[in-house]
Amino acid sequence: MKNNPVVPYILILAFGIGLIFFMSLQGADNKKEIAAEHEGGGETTTETTDAEADGSALVQSCIGCHGGDLTGSMGPNLHGLDEAHIVEVLTKGIEGTPMQPNMKTEEEAKAIAEYISTLE
């Protein structure tokens, strides 16, 4: 009798469906713990100031043009720029560039400028 070449695929399919079902039950059992982690209820291992936390999170929108380390790419190098200049550009923009007015609030711009000033 010949072996049917479809049988292994059917077994893999059945195993995959069973695994998905098991994982969804596992997630349903742990939904409160998962929700607590996403709401900030999970443990943190490092402590940062509010400005560092805000600035490092907010600066993620800058890396597309200024590069991952903010040393320049399509946009200029941001290291060594004056904090006041960074705030001005983020709030007032630069005509003829992707830096449009009101890209960030004054508070967000200050947090980003403070964060960038700590980079070497």
N, CA, C and O atoms as a printed pandas DataFrame, in Angstrom:
     atom_number atom_name residue_name chain_id  residue_number  x_coord  y_coord  z_coord
0              1         N          MET        A               1    0.835   -1.167    0.000
1              2        CA          MET        A               1    0.000    0.000    0.000
2              3         C          MET        A               1    0.893    1.248    0.000
3              4         O          MET        A               1    1.887    1.306    0.724
4              5         N          LYS        A               2    0.534    2.235   -0.811
5              6        CA          LYS        A               2    1.311    3.454   -0.938
6              7         C          LYS        A               2    0.983    4.430    0.188
7              8         O          LYS        A               2   -0.149    4.490    0.667
8              9         N          ASN        A               3    1.994    5.192    0.600
9             10        CA          ASN        A               3    1.766    6.251    1.584
10            11         C          ASN        A               3    1.153    7.452    0.878
11            12         O          ASN        A               3    1.585    7.834   -0.210
12            13         N          ASN        A               4    0.165    8.030    1.491
13            14        CA          ASN        A               4   -0.486    9.207    0.932
14            15         C          ASN        A               4    0.369   10.435    1.259
15            16         O          ASN        A               4    0.624   10.695    2.435
16            17         N          PRO        A               5    0.826   11.207    0.240
17            18        CA          PRO        A               5    1.709   12.361    0.502
18            19         C          PRO        A               5    0.992   13.525    1.187
19            20         O          PRO        A               5    1.655   14.465    1.627
20            21         N          VAL        A               6   -0.316   13.494    1.291
21            22        CA          VAL        A               6   -1.075   14.593    1.894
22            23         C          VAL        A               6   -1.163   14.446    3.409
23            24         O          VAL        A               6   -1.398   15.433    4.105
24            25         N          VAL        A               7   -0.980   13.246    3.930
25            26        CA          VAL        A               7   -1.148   12.975    5.355
26            27         C          VAL        A               7   -0.255   13.851    6.234
27            28         O          VAL        A               7   -0.746   14.401    7.219
28            29         N          PRO        A               8    1.028   14.004    5.925
29            30        CA          PRO        A               8    1.846   14.872    6.797
30            31         C          PRO        A               8    1.321   16.317    6.860
31            32         O          PRO        A               8    1.365   16.954    7.912
32            33         N          TYR        A               9    0.834   16.817    5.739
33            34        CA          TYR        A               9    0.314   18.181    5.718
34            35         C          TYR        A               9   -0.950   18.298    6.561
35            36         O          TYR        A               9   -1.156   19.306    7.237
36            37         N          ILE        A              10   -1.780   17.292    6.523
37            38        CA          ILE        A              10   -2.994   17.287    7.334
38            39         C          ILE        A              10   -2.640   17.239    8.815
39            40         O          ILE        A              10   -3.276   17.908    9.629
40            41         N          LEU        A              11   -1.629   16.452    9.166
41            42        CA          LEU        A              11   -1.188   16.383   10.564
42            43         C          LEU        A              11   -0.635   17.725   11.038
43            44         O          LEU        A              11   -0.918   18.161   12.154
44            45         N          ILE        A              12    0.150   18.373   10.186
45            46        CA          ILE        A              12    0.707   19.685   10.540
46            47         C          ILE        A              12   -0.419   20.704   10.702
47            48         O          ILE        A              12   -0.389   21.518   11.624
48            49         N          LEU        A              13   -1.408   20.665    9.813
49            50        CA          LEU        A              13   -2.552   21.554    9.904
50            51         C          LEU        A              13   -3.308   21.346   11.209
51            52         O          LEU        A              13   -3.640   22.306   11.903
52            53         N          ALA        A              14   -3.578   20.085   11.536
53            54        CA          ALA        A              14   -4.311   19.780   12.767
54            55         C          ALA        A              14   -3.522   20.237   13.994
55            56         O          ALA        A              14   -4.098   20.791   14.930
56            57         N          PHE        A              15   -2.216   20.008   13.995
57            58        CA          PHE        A              15   -1.368   20.438   15.108
58            59         C          PHE        A              15   -1.391   21.966   15.234
59            60         O          PHE        A              15   -1.490   22.495   16.341
60            61         N          GLY        A              16   -1.301   22.670   14.106
61            62        CA          GLY        A              16   -1.316   24.135   14.118
62            63         C          GLY        A              16   -2.622   24.691   14.663
63            64         O          GLY        A              16   -2.616   25.626   15.464
64            65         N          ILE        A              17   -3.738   24.123   14.234
65            66        CA          ILE        A              17   -5.032   24.579   14.733
66            67         C          ILE        A              17   -5.154   24.313   16.227
67            68         O          ILE        A              17   -5.654   25.158   16.970
68            69         N          GLY        A              18   -4.702   23.150   16.669
69            70        CA          GLY        A              18   -4.730   22.833   18.100
70            71         C          GLY        A              18   -3.873   23.795   18.899
71            72         O          GLY        A              18   -4.265   24.227   19.983
72            73         N          LEU        A              19   -2.702   24.133   18.372
73            74        CA          LEU        A              19   -1.796   25.062   19.050
74            75         C          LEU        A              19   -2.425   26.452   19.151
75            76         O          LEU        A              19   -2.346   27.093   20.199
76            77         N          ILE        A              20   -3.039   26.912   18.084
77            78        CA          ILE        A              20   -3.696   28.224   18.100
78            79         C          ILE        A              20   -4.822   28.230   19.140
79            80         O          ILE        A              20   -4.969   29.192   19.893
80            81         N          PHE        A              21   -5.602   27.168   19.177
81            82        CA          PHE        A              21   -6.697   27.072   20.144
82            83         C          PHE        A              21   -6.153   27.114   21.570
83            84         O          PHE        A              21   -6.678   27.836   22.417
84            85         N          PHE        A              22   -5.094   26.334   21.836
85            86        CA          PHE        A              22   -4.499   26.290   23.174
86            87         C          PHE        A              22   -3.955   27.664   23.569
87            88         O          PHE        A              22   -4.163   28.110   24.697
88            89         N          MET        A              23   -3.259   28.337   22.646
89            90        CA          MET        A              23   -2.678   29.649   22.953
90            91         C          MET        A              23   -3.769   30.685   23.211
91            92         O          MET        A              23   -3.589   31.557   24.061
92            93         N          SER        A              24   -4.893   30.612   22.500
93            94        CA          SER        A              24   -5.965   31.576   22.747
94            95         C          SER        A              24   -6.596   31.350   24.114
95            96         O          SER        A              24   -6.974   32.309   24.787
96            97         N          LEU        A              25   -6.714   30.085   24.532
97            98        CA          LEU        A              25   -7.221   29.813   25.878
98            99         C          LEU        A              25   -6.254   30.327   26.937
99           100         O          LEU        A              25   -6.670   30.880   27.955
100          101         N          GLN        A              26   -4.972   30.142   26.690
101          102        CA          GLN        A              26   -3.942   30.613   27.617
102          103         C          GLN        A              26   -4.006   32.136   27.743
103          104         O          GLN        A              26   -3.889   32.674   28.844
104          105         N          GLY        A              27   -4.190   32.831   26.619
105          106        CA          GLY        A              27   -4.305   34.289   26.639
106          107         C          GLY        A              27   -5.549   34.754   27.357
107          108         O          GLY        A              27   -5.521   35.759   28.067
108          109         N          ALA        A              28   -6.644   34.030   27.181
109          110        CA          ALA        A              28   -7.894   34.391   27.855
110          111         C          ALA        A              28   -7.750   34.248   29.359
111          112         O          ALA        A              28   -8.310   35.041   30.116
112          113         N          ASP        A              29   -7.008   33.246   29.794
113          114        CA          ASP        A              29   -6.791   33.051   31.226
114          115         C          ASP        A              29   -5.914   34.150   31.823
115          116         O          ASP        A              29   -6.056   34.486   32.998
116          117         N          ASN        A              30   -5.015   34.706   31.026
117          118        CA          ASN        A              30   -4.057   35.697   31.527
118          119         C          ASN        A              30   -4.394   37.125   31.104
119          120         O          ASN        A              30   -3.534   38.001   31.196
120          121         N          LYS        A              31   -5.608   37.383   30.648
121          122        CA          LYS        A              31   -5.923   38.700   30.105
122          123         C          LYS        A              31   -5.792   39.828   31.122
123          124         O          LYS        A              31   -5.412   40.940   30.754
124          125         N          LYS        A              32   -6.098   39.569   32.398
125          126        CA          LYS        A              32   -5.959   40.626   33.399
126          127         C          LYS        A              32   -4.496   40.988   33.619
127          128         O          LYS        A              32   -4.160   42.164   33.762
128          129         N          GLU        A              33   -3.628   39.983   33.644
129          130        CA          GLU        A              33   -2.195   40.242   33.813
130          131         C          GLU        A              33   -1.632   40.985   32.606
131          132         O          GLU        A              33   -0.830   41.907   32.755
132          133         N          ILE        A              34   -2.055   40.579   31.412
133          134        CA          ILE        A              34   -1.576   41.224   30.192
134          135         C          ILE        A              34   -2.047   42.673   30.152
135          136         O          ILE        A              34   -1.274   43.561   29.795
136          137         N          ALA        A              35   -3.299   42.923   30.512
137          138        CA          ALA        A              35   -3.836   44.287   30.524
138          139         C          ALA        A              35   -3.092   45.151   31.534
139          140         O          ALA        A              35   -2.827   46.322   31.262
140          141         N          ALA        A              36   -2.752   44.598   32.686
141          142        CA          ALA        A              36   -2.028   45.360   33.702
142          143         C          ALA        A              36   -0.651   45.763   33.196
143          144         O          ALA        A              36   -0.189   46.868   33.484
144          145         N          GLU        A              37    0.014   44.887   32.445
145          146        CA          GLU        A              37    1.329   45.218   31.894
146          147         C          GLU        A              37    1.223   46.344   30.875
147          148         O          GLU        A              37    2.078   47.229   30.842
148          149         N          HIS        A              38    0.186   46.321   30.045
149          150        CA          HIS        A              38    0.025   47.356   29.030
150          151         C          HIS        A              38   -0.405   48.686   29.624
151          152         O          HIS        A              38   -0.171   49.725   29.007
152          153         N          GLU        A              39   -1.013   48.693   30.771
153          154        CA          GLU        A              39   -1.445   49.932   31.420
154          155         C          GLU        A              39   -0.351   50.506   32.311
155          156         O          GLU        A              39   -0.576   51.498   33.004
156          157         N          GLY        A              40    0.819   49.900   32.301
157          158        CA          GLY        A              40    1.916   50.405   33.113
158          159         C          GLY        A              40    1.986   49.751   34.471
159          160         O          GLY        A              40    2.745   50.195   35.332
160          161         N          GLY        A              41    1.218   48.713   34.679
161          162        CA          GLY        A              41    1.215   48.034   35.957
162          163         C          GLY        A              41    2.355   47.052   36.110
163          164         O          GLY        A              41    2.599   46.538   37.201
164          165         N          GLY        A              42    3.072   46.785   34.990
165          166        CA          GLY        A              42    4.190   45.857   35.048
166          167         C          GLY        A              42    5.381   46.493   35.733
167          168         O          GLY        A              42    5.426   47.709   35.915
168          169         N          GLU        A              43    6.342   45.673   36.110
169          170        CA          GLU        A              43    7.532   46.181   36.785
170          171         C          GLU        A              43    8.463   46.843   35.788
171          172         O          GLU        A              43    8.589   46.394   34.649
172          173         N          THR        A              44    9.116   47.916   36.223
173          174        CA          THR        A              44   10.130   48.556   35.401
174          175         C          THR        A              44   11.465   48.330   36.067
175          176         O          THR        A              44   11.565   48.285   37.294
176          177         N          THR        A              45   12.504   48.187   35.238
177          178        CA          THR        A              45   13.813   47.870   35.782
178          179         C          THR        A              45   14.753   49.063   35.774
179          180         O          THR        A              45   15.775   49.046   36.461
180          181         N          THR        A              46   14.422   50.112   34.999
181          182        CA          THR        A              46   15.273   51.289   34.960
182          183         C          THR        A              46   14.449   52.500   35.329
183          184         O          THR        A              46   13.244   52.558   35.083
184          185         N          GLU        A              47   15.124   53.466   35.923
185          186        CA          GLU        A              47   14.448   54.697   36.288
186          187         C          GLU        A              47   15.019   55.824   35.449
187          188         O          GLU        A              47   16.235   55.949   35.303
188          189         N          THR        A              48   14.129   56.647   34.897
189          190        CA          THR        A              48   14.545   57.809   34.133
190          191         C          THR        A              48   13.714   58.991   34.587
191          192         O          THR        A              48   12.645   58.834   35.177
192          193         N          THR        A              49   14.226   60.177   34.301
193          194        CA          THR        A              49   13.441   61.361   34.618
194          195         C          THR        A              49   12.310   61.474   33.617
195          196         O          THR        A              49   12.351   60.847   32.559
196          197         N          ASP        A              50   11.292   62.274   33.942
197          198        CA          ASP        A              50   10.160   62.442   33.041
198          199         C          ASP        A              50   10.605   63.017   31.703
199          200         O          ASP        A              50   10.129   62.585   30.653
200          201         N          ALA        A              51   11.515   63.988   31.732
201          202        CA          ALA        A              51   11.976   64.611   30.489
202          203         C          ALA        A              51   12.709   63.595   29.619
203          204         O          ALA        A              51   12.513   63.563   28.404
204          205         N          GLU        A              52   13.559   62.757   30.239
205          206        CA          GLU        A              52   14.270   61.741   29.461
206          207         C          GLU        A              52   13.292   60.746   28.859
207          208         O          GLU        A              52   13.413   60.376   27.691
208          209         N          ALA        A              53   12.327   60.315   29.655
209          210        CA          ALA        A              53   11.355   59.349   29.170
210          211         C          ALA        A              53   10.516   59.954   28.058
211          212         O          ALA        A              53   10.317   59.330   27.016
212          213         N          ASP        A              54   10.024   61.167   28.278
213          214        CA          ASP        A              54    9.218   61.820   27.263
214          215         C          ASP        A              54   10.050   62.117   26.022
215          216         O          ASP        A              54    9.622   61.834   24.902
216          217         N          GLY        A              55   11.229   62.682   26.216
217          218        CA          GLY        A              55   12.079   63.051   25.090
218          219         C          GLY        A              55   12.521   61.854   24.275
219          220         O          GLY        A              55   12.493   61.900   23.045
220          221         N          SER        A              56   12.930   60.778   24.941
221          222        CA          SER        A              56   13.389   59.606   24.195
222          223         C          SER        A              56   12.243   58.956   23.440
223          224         O          SER        A              56   12.461   58.386   22.371
224          225         N          ALA        A              57   11.038   59.027   23.962
225          226        CA          ALA        A              57    9.879   58.474   23.251
226          227         C          ALA        A              57    9.470   59.406   22.110
227          228         O          ALA        A              57    9.184   58.945   21.004
228          229         N          LEU        A              58    9.442   60.697   22.371
229          230        CA          LEU        A              58    9.015   61.660   21.363
230          231         C          LEU        A              58   10.004   61.770   20.208
231          232         O          LEU        A              58    9.602   62.042   19.076
232          233         N          VAL        A              59   11.279   61.564   20.473
233          234        CA          VAL        A              59   12.298   61.720   19.440
234          235         C          VAL        A              59   12.213   60.602   18.393
235          236         O          VAL        A              59   12.849   60.690   17.342
236          237         N          GLN        A              60   11.443   59.569   18.672
237          238        CA          GLN        A              60   11.284   58.486   17.705
238          239         C          GLN        A              60   10.694   58.993   16.388
239          240         O          GLN        A              60   10.962   58.427   15.329
240          241         N          SER        A              61    9.901   60.048   16.451
241          242        CA          SER        A              61    9.325   60.606   15.224
242          243         C          SER        A              61   10.370   61.362   14.408
243          244         O          SER        A              61   10.102   61.722   13.262
244          245         N          CYS        A              62   11.546   61.609   14.965
245          246        CA          CYS        A              62   12.596   62.370   14.281
246          247         C          CYS        A              62   13.567   61.471   13.507
247          248         O          CYS        A              62   14.234   61.928   12.579
248          249         N          ILE        A              63   13.640   60.205   13.887
249          250        CA          ILE        A              63   14.701   59.353   13.334
250          251         C          ILE        A              63   14.516   59.042   11.851
251          252         O          ILE        A              63   15.475   58.655   11.182
252          253         N          GLY        A              64   13.312   59.202   11.331
253          254        CA          GLY        A              64   13.103   58.953    9.907
254          255         C          GLY        A              64   13.936   59.882    9.037
255          256         O          GLY        A              64   14.453   59.463    8.001
256          257         N          CYS        A              65   14.069   61.118    9.440
257          258        CA          CYS        A              65   14.841   62.103    8.660
258          259         C          CYS        A              65   16.235   62.355    9.219
259          260         O          CYS        A              65   17.162   62.647    8.463
260          261         N          HIS        A              66   16.391   62.246   10.524
261          262        CA          HIS        A              66   17.661   62.604   11.151
262          263         C          HIS        A              66   18.511   61.395   11.517
263          264         O          HIS        A              66   19.581   61.554   12.103
264          265         N          GLY        A              67   18.065   60.209   11.191
265          266        CA          GLY        A              67   18.834   58.989   11.448
266          267         C          GLY        A              67   18.590   58.440   12.840
267          268         O          GLY        A              67   18.165   59.159   13.744
268          269         N          GLY        A              68   18.863   57.159   12.996
269          270        CA          GLY        A              68   18.612   56.469   14.253
270          271         C          GLY        A              68   19.353   57.055   15.436
271          272         O          GLY        A              68   18.852   57.028   16.560
272          273         N          ASP        A              69   20.547   57.586   15.195
273          274        CA          ASP        A              69   21.321   58.189   16.283
274          275         C          ASP        A              69   21.267   59.717   16.232
275          276         O          ASP        A              69   21.987   60.398   16.962
276          277         N          LEU        A              70   20.402   60.248   15.358
277          278        CA          LEU        A              70   20.180   61.686   15.194
278          279         C          LEU        A              70   21.414   62.455   14.743
279          280         O          LEU        A              70   21.527   63.657   14.983
280          281         N          THR        A              71   22.352   61.746   14.079
281          282        CA          THR        A              71   23.555   62.412   13.569
282          283         C          THR        A              71   23.383   62.848   12.124
283          284         O          THR        A              71   24.343   63.291   11.493
284          285         N          GLY        A              72   22.190   62.731   11.600
285          286        CA          GLY        A              72   21.913   63.224   10.259
286          287         C          GLY        A              72   21.673   62.101    9.271
287          288         O          GLY        A              72   22.263   61.024    9.356
288          289         N          SER        A              73   20.812   62.380    8.359
289          290        CA          SER        A              73   20.493   61.484    7.252
290          291         C          SER        A              73   19.952   62.404    6.177
291          292         O          SER        A              73   20.711   63.145    5.552
292          293         N          MET        A              74   18.658   62.365    5.958
293          294        CA          MET        A              74   18.033   63.321    5.048
294          295         C          MET        A              74   18.019   64.705    5.715
295          296         O          MET        A              74   18.183   65.727    5.048
296          297         N          GLY        A              75   17.824   64.720    7.029
297          298        CA          GLY        A              75   17.862   65.963    7.806
298          299         C          GLY        A              75   19.237   66.123    8.450
299          300         O          GLY        A              75   20.040   65.190    8.420
300          301         N          PRO        A              76   19.522   67.284    9.031
301          302        CA          PRO        A              76   20.841   67.539    9.603
302          303         C          PRO        A              76   21.091   66.813   10.928
303          304         O          PRO        A              76   20.181   66.272   11.555
304          305         N          ASN        A              77   22.362   66.828   11.321
305          306        CA          ASN        A              77   22.791   66.298   12.614
306          307         C          ASN        A              77   22.180   67.165   13.715
307          308         O          ASN        A              77   22.282   68.390   13.668
308          309         N          LEU        A              78   21.550   66.537   14.701
309          310        CA          LEU        A              78   20.922   67.293   15.784
310          311         C          LEU        A              78   21.821   67.425   17.010
311          312         O          LEU        A              78   21.519   68.206   17.913
312          313         N          HIS        A              79   22.907   66.682   17.054
313          314        CA          HIS        A              79   23.806   66.750   18.203
314          315         C          HIS        A              79   24.473   68.122   18.253
315          316         O          HIS        A              79   24.915   68.651   17.232
316          317         N          GLY        A              80   24.537   68.679   19.437
317          318        CA          GLY        A              80   25.210   69.950   19.642
318          319         C          GLY        A              80   24.366   71.174   19.329
319          320         O          GLY        A              80   24.839   72.301   19.479
320          321         N          LEU        A              81   23.115   70.976   18.895
321          322        CA          LEU        A              81   22.264   72.139   18.629
322          323         C          LEU        A              81   21.773   72.735   19.944
323          324         O          LEU        A              81   21.599   72.030   20.938
324          325         N          ASP        A              82   21.559   74.031   19.927
325          326        CA          ASP        A              82   21.052   74.759   21.078
326          327         C          ASP        A              82   19.614   74.321   21.358
327          328         O          ASP        A              82   18.814   74.180   20.434
328          329         N          GLU        A              83   19.290   74.107   22.632
329          330        CA          GLU        A              83   17.943   73.674   23.008
330          331         C          GLU        A              83   16.881   74.657   22.528
331          332         O          GLU        A              83   15.820   74.244   22.059
332          333         N          ALA        A              84   17.157   75.945   22.643
333          334        CA          ALA        A              84   16.178   76.956   22.219
334          335         C          ALA        A              84   15.903   76.853   20.721
335          336         O          ALA        A              84   14.768   77.032   20.278
336          337         N          HIS        A              85   16.949   76.563   19.942
337          338        CA          HIS        A              85   16.782   76.418   18.492
338          339         C          HIS        A              85   15.909   75.204   18.167
339          340         O          HIS        A              85   15.042   75.275   17.297
340          341         N          ILE        A              86   16.137   74.105   18.858
341          342        CA          ILE        A              86   15.344   72.887   18.637
342          343         C          ILE        A              86   13.879   73.159   18.957
343          344         O          ILE        A              86   12.993   72.770   18.196
344          345         N          VAL        A              87   13.621   73.825   20.079
345          346        CA          VAL        A              87   12.242   74.148   20.463
346          347         C          VAL        A              87   11.602   75.041   19.409
347          348         O          VAL        A              87   10.450   74.828   19.030
348          349         N          GLU        A              88   12.337   76.033   18.936
349          350        CA          GLU        A              88   11.804   76.949   17.932
350          351         C          GLU        A              88   11.446   76.215   16.637
351          352         O          GLU        A              88   10.380   76.445   16.066
352          353         N          VAL        A              89   12.323   75.345   16.182
353          354        CA          VAL        A              89   12.071   74.611   14.941
354          355         C          VAL        A              89   10.872   73.677   15.098
355          356         O          VAL        A              89   10.034   73.580   14.201
356          357         N          LEU        A              90   10.793   72.996   16.234
357          358        CA          LEU        A              90    9.686   72.056   16.438
358          359         C          LEU        A              90    8.338   72.753   16.587
359          360         O          LEU        A              90    7.303   72.173   16.259
360          361         N          THR        A              91    8.338   73.973   17.072
361          362        CA          THR        A              91    7.067   74.678   17.268
362          363         C          THR        A              91    6.724   75.611   16.103
363          364         O          THR        A              91    5.552   75.782   15.770
364          365         N          LYS        A              92    7.756   76.220   15.476
365          366        CA          LYS        A              92    7.492   77.186   14.401
366          367         C          LYS        A              92    7.789   76.642   13.016
367          368         O          LYS        A              92    7.321   77.198   12.023
368          369         N          GLY        A              93    8.566   75.555   12.931
369          370        CA          GLY        A              93    8.878   74.953   11.647
370          371         C          GLY        A              93    9.943   75.711   10.880
371          372         O          GLY        A              93   10.436   76.749   11.322
372          373         N          ILE        A              94   10.292   75.165    9.708
373          374        CA          ILE        A              94   11.230   75.806    8.790
374          375         C          ILE        A              94   10.573   75.756    7.413
375          376         O          ILE        A              94   10.332   74.677    6.873
376          377         N          GLU        A              95   10.290   76.913    6.855
377          378        CA          GLU        A              95    9.588   76.984    5.575
378          379         C          GLU        A              95   10.386   76.263    4.485
379          380         O          GLU        A              95   11.608   76.380    4.406
380          381         N          GLY        A              96    9.667   75.520    3.656
381          382        CA          GLY        A              96   10.292   74.816    2.537
382          383         C          GLY        A              96   10.894   73.474    2.905
383          384         O          GLY        A              96   11.543   72.839    2.074
384          385         N          THR        A              97   10.689   73.030    4.147
385          386        CA          THR        A              97   11.208   71.734    4.598
386          387         C          THR        A              97   10.060   70.917    5.193
387          388         O          THR        A              97    8.963   71.436    5.399
388          389         N          PRO        A              98   10.315   69.658    5.461
389          390        CA          PRO        A              98    9.277   68.859    6.138
390          391         C          PRO        A              98    8.972   69.324    7.564
391          392         O          PRO        A              98    7.995   68.872    8.160
392          393         N          MET        A              99    9.789   70.215    8.116
393          394        CA          MET        A              99    9.571   70.722    9.475
394          395         C          MET        A              99    8.484   71.791    9.431
395          396         O          MET        A              99    8.759   72.971    9.214
396          397         N          GLN        A             100    7.250   71.355    9.638
397          398        CA          GLN        A             100    6.095   72.240    9.574
398          399         C          GLN        A             100    5.815   72.881   10.942
399          400         O          GLN        A             100    6.194   72.327   11.973
400          401         N          PRO        A             101    5.155   74.041   10.951
401          402        CA          PRO        A             101    4.799   74.676   12.230
402          403         C          PRO        A             101    3.888   73.761   13.062
403          404         O          PRO        A             101    3.093   72.988   12.528
404          405         N          ASN        A             102    4.030   73.874   14.359
405          406        CA          ASN        A             102    3.200   73.137   15.322
406          407         C          ASN        A             102    3.314   71.618   15.206
407          408         O          ASN        A             102    2.342   70.895   15.428
408          409         N          MET        A             103    4.497   71.148   14.861
409          410        CA          MET        A             103    4.701   69.695   14.812
410          411         C          MET        A             103    4.621   69.110   16.222
411          412         O          MET        A             103    4.137   67.995   16.414
412          413         N          LYS        A             104    5.094   69.863   17.189
413          414        CA          LYS        A             104    5.058   69.443   18.591
414          415         C          LYS        A             104    4.578   70.609   19.435
415          416         O          LYS        A             104    4.716   71.771   19.053
416          417         N          THR        A             105    4.014   70.282   20.588
417          418        CA          THR        A             105    3.638   71.337   21.526
418          419         C          THR        A             105    4.905   71.894   22.156
419          420         O          THR        A             105    5.977   71.299   22.038
420          421         N          GLU        A             106    4.784   73.016   22.815
421          422        CA          GLU        A             106    5.942   73.630   23.488
422          423         C          GLU        A             106    6.541   72.663   24.503
423          424         O          GLU        A             106    7.762   72.533   24.594
424          425         N          GLU        A             107    5.694   71.990   25.261
425          426        CA          GLU        A             107    6.158   71.052   26.284
426          427         C          GLU        A             107    6.888   69.866   25.644
427          428         O          GLU        A             107    7.949   69.460   26.117
428          429         N          GLU        A             108    6.318   69.314   24.567
429          430        CA          GLU        A             108    6.958   68.193   23.870
430          431         C          GLU        A             108    8.288   68.630   23.274
431          432         O          GLU        A             108    9.278   67.903   23.356
432          433         N          ALA        A             109    8.311   69.816   22.676
433          434        CA          ALA        A             109    9.534   70.332   22.063
434          435         C          ALA        A             109   10.637   70.514   23.109
435          436         O          ALA        A             109   11.798   70.200   22.849
436          437         N          LYS        A             110   10.273   71.018   24.285
437          438        CA          LYS        A             110   11.268   71.188   25.358
438          439         C          LYS        A             110   11.802   69.836   25.822
439          440         O          LYS        A             110   13.000   69.701   26.073
440          441         N          ALA        A             111   10.929   68.833   25.939
441          442        CA          ALA        A             111   11.369   67.499   26.354
442          443         C          ALA        A             111   12.315   66.906   25.322
443          444         O          ALA        A             111   13.325   66.302   25.683
444          445         N          ILE        A             112   11.997   67.072   24.037
445          446        CA          ILE        A             112   12.873   66.566   22.974
446          447         C          ILE        A             112   14.208   67.296   23.005
447          448         O          ILE        A             112   15.260   66.663   22.920
448          449         N          ALA        A             113   14.181   68.618   23.126
449          450        CA          ALA        A             113   15.415   69.413   23.148
450          451         C          ALA        A             113   16.290   69.024   24.329
451          452         O          ALA        A             113   17.506   68.896   24.190
452          453         N          GLU        A             114   15.683   68.837   25.473
453          454        CA          GLU        A             114   16.442   68.444   26.659
454          455         C          GLU        A             114   17.071   67.068   26.462
455          456         O          GLU        A             114   18.218   66.846   26.849
456          457         N          TYR        A             115   16.322   66.148   25.863
457          458        CA          TYR        A             115   16.849   64.804   25.607
458          459         C          TYR        A             115   18.018   64.859   24.623
459          460         O          TYR        A             115   19.057   64.239   24.846
460          461         N          ILE        A             116   17.838   65.605   23.535
461          462        CA          ILE        A             116   18.887   65.691   22.507
462          463         C          ILE        A             116   20.152   66.303   23.092
463          464         O          ILE        A             116   21.254   65.908   22.711
464          465         N          SER        A             117   20.020   67.255   24.007
465          466        CA          SER        A             117   21.194   67.894   24.609
466          467         C          SER        A             117   22.011   66.914   25.454
467          468         O          SER        A             117   23.179   67.177   25.739
468          469         N          THR        A             118   21.413   65.788   25.859
469          470        CA          THR        A             118   22.159   64.795   26.654
470          471         C          THR        A             118   22.921   63.816   25.782
471          472         O          THR        A             118   23.742   63.051   26.288
472          473         N          LEU        A             119   22.663   63.823   24.462
473          474        CA          LEU        A             119   23.321   62.888   23.550
474          475         C          LEU        A             119   24.734   63.338   23.236
475          476         O          LEU        A             119   25.018   64.535   23.176
476          477         N          GLU        A             120   25.602   62.389   23.040
477          478        CA          GLU        A             120   26.997   62.718   22.690
478          479         C          GLU        A             120   27.291   62.283   21.281
479          480         O          GLU        A             120   28.408   62.471   20.798
